[in-house]
């Protein structure tokens, strides 16, 4: 360990910015995202985003960060230049992980739901309009999501079902 950087309460999901200079960290218990300067190894901003932010995902150009808000059934959109929330998008029940396509046109949000009421969907957010343009059924407890470089394939871990759903987006 070469450094320890303070964040908000219960830091969870994190992603390095596309250019590699900043790390965005979702702080579940205080409803914020910490921005960490990687070179200086210090928190440079803390952005209030909403209830239970679990994970963050950058657009490929680094202009925006999408933040899953598990307890609000929505995704917050942060403008990285302004360091503020500029939009919210309602998605399915209990979103956990988010992942953008390499062209920056779509963001996928895996909707896990709750322990008592697990969900089985992925919401597809169109970046240009800020709306959900598709909801795709997966296995129960949709949690992790990753998109192939060309955007043709989306992979979703389903923690309750114990499976991985493979979505063919060429159709």
Residue pairs with C-beta under 8 A, 6 or more apart in sequence:
2 41
3 41
5 36
5 41
5 42
5 43
6 43
7 25
7 27
7 34
7 36
7 43
7 46
8 25
8 27
8 29
8 30
8 31
8 32
8 33
8 34
8 46
9 27
9 28
9 29
9 30
10 27
10 28
10 29
10 30
11 25
11 26
11 27
11 28
11 34
12 25
12 26
12 27
12 28
12 53
12 54
12 55
13 25
13 26
13 53
13 54
13 55
13 56
13 68
13 97
14 23
14 24
14 25
14 26
14 56
15 23
15 24
15 55
15 56
15 57
15 58
15 65
16 22
16 23
16 38
17 23
17 24
17 58
17 62
17 80
18 58
18 60
18 61
18 62
19 62
20 38
21 37
21 38
21 39
22 35
22 36
22 37
22 38
22 44
22 80
23 35
23 36
23 38
24 33
24 34
24 35
24 36
24 56
24 58
24 65
24 78
25 33
25 34
25 36
25 56
26 33
26 49
26 53
26 54
26 55
26 56
26 67
26 68
27 33
27 34
27 46
27 53
28 52
28 53
28 54
28 70
29 52
31 48
31 49
31 50
31 51
31 52
31 53
32 46
32 47
32 48
32 49
32 53
33 46
33 47
33 49
33 53
33 56
33 65
33 67
33 78
34 43
34 45
34 46
35 43
35 44
35 45
35 46
35 47
35 83
36 42
36 43
36 44
37 43
37 44
45 83
47 78
47 83
47 84
47 85
48 85
49 67
49 69
49 76
49 78
49 85
50 67
50 69
50 72
50 74
50 76
50 85
50 88
51 69
51 70
51 71
51 72
52 69
52 70
52 71
52 72
53 67
53 68
53 69
53 70
53 76
54 68
54 69
54 70
54 95
54 96
54 97
55 67
55 68
55 96
55 97
55 98
56 65
56 66
56 67
56 68
56 98
57 65
57 66
57 67
57 97
57 98
57 99
57 100
57 107
58 64
58 65
58 66
58 80
58 100
59 65
59 66
59 100
59 104
59 107
59 127
60 100
60 102
60 103
60 104
61 104
62 80
63 79
63 80
63 81
64 77
64 78
64 79
64 80
64 86
64 127
65 77
65 78
65 80
66 75
66 76
66 77
66 78
66 98
66 100
66 107
66 109
66 125
67 75
67 76
67 77
67 78
67 98
68 75
68 95
68 96
68 97
68 98
68 109
69 75
69 76
69 88
69 95
70 94
70 95
70 96
70 112
71 94
72 88
73 90
73 91
73 92
73 93
73 94
73 95
73 111
74 88
74 89
74 90
74 91
74 95
75 88
75 89
75 91
75 95
75 98
75 107
75 109
75 123
75 125
76 85
76 87
76 88
77 85
77 86
77 87
77 88
77 89
77 130
78 84
78 85
78 86
79 85
79 86
87 130
89 123
89 125
89 130
89 131
89 132
90 132
91 109
91 111
91 123
91 125
91 132
92 109
92 111
92 113
92 119
92 121
92 122
92 123
92 135
93 111
93 112
93 113
93 114
93 117
93 119
93 121
94 111
94 112
94 113
94 114
94 119
95 109
95 110
95 111
95 112
95 123
96 110
96 111
96 112
96 142
96 143
96 144
97 109
97 110
97 143
97 144
97 145
98 107
98 108
98 109
98 110
98 145
99 107
99 108
99 145
99 146
99 147
99 154
100 106
100 107
100 108
100 127
100 147
101 107
101 108
101 147
101 151
102 147
102 149
102 150
102 151
103 151
104 127
105 126
105 127
105 128
106 124
106 125
106 126
106 127
106 133
106 151
107 124
107 125
107 127
108 122
108 123
108 124
108 125
108 145
108 147
108 154
109 122
109 123
109 125
109 145
110 122
110 138
110 142
110 143
110 144
110 145
110 156
110 157
111 119
111 120
111 121
111 122
111 123
111 142
112 118
112 119
112 141
112 142
112 143
112 159
113 119
113 120
113 141
118 140
118 141
118 160
119 140
119 141
119 142
120 137
120 138
120 139
120 140
120 141
120 142
120 158
120 161
121 135
121 136
121 137
121 138
121 142
122 135
122 136
122 138
122 142
122 145
122 154
122 156
122 167
123 132
123 134
123 135
124 132
124 133
124 134
124 135
124 136
125 131
125 132
125 133
126 132
126 133
136 154
136 167
138 156
138 158
138 165
138 167
139 156
139 158
139 160
139 161
139 162
139 163
139 164
139 165
140 158
140 160
140 161
141 158
141 159
141 160
141 161
142 156
142 157
142 158
142 165
143 156
143 157
143 158
143 159
144 155
144 156
144 157
145 154
145 155
145 156
145 157
146 154
146 155
147 153
147 154
147 155
148 154
148 155
151 169
152 168
152 169
152 170
153 166
153 167
153 168
153 169
154 166
154 167
154 169
155 164
155 165
155 166
155 167
156 164
156 165
156 167
157 163
157 164
158 164
158 165
